[in-house]
Amino acid sequence: MKKEIAEWQLLLYIAGQTPKSIKALENIKKYAEEHLKGKYSIEIIDLLKNPQLAEGDQILAVPTLVRKFPEPIRKIIGDLSNEERVLVGLNIKPIKS
């Protein structure tokens, strides 16, 4: 059976379990469940454990969310608390209820 690849591949770069990192993870999980349900994957990359991984995506601050796919790659820095800014930044069309 072929493994299905998520339509939206998100990477969240953090530096340990700081309040901002925890908030960013909570926020992106909430937005993704709301607007991308069943179509996304989120990979958490802790730069305290793997600092060399920051170079690949040119991470200069944490937390940073990177949309790897669909291209083009997009980045958002911060705790992701402004939902509208995150959706616009990732180019996610809000689901109308």
Protein Blocks (a to p, Z undefined) as FASTA:
>chain_A
ZZdddfbdcddddedjafklmmmmmmmmmmmmmmmgoiaccddddfklmmmlmmmnopab
dcddddfbdcdddddedjhlammlmmmmnopacddZZ
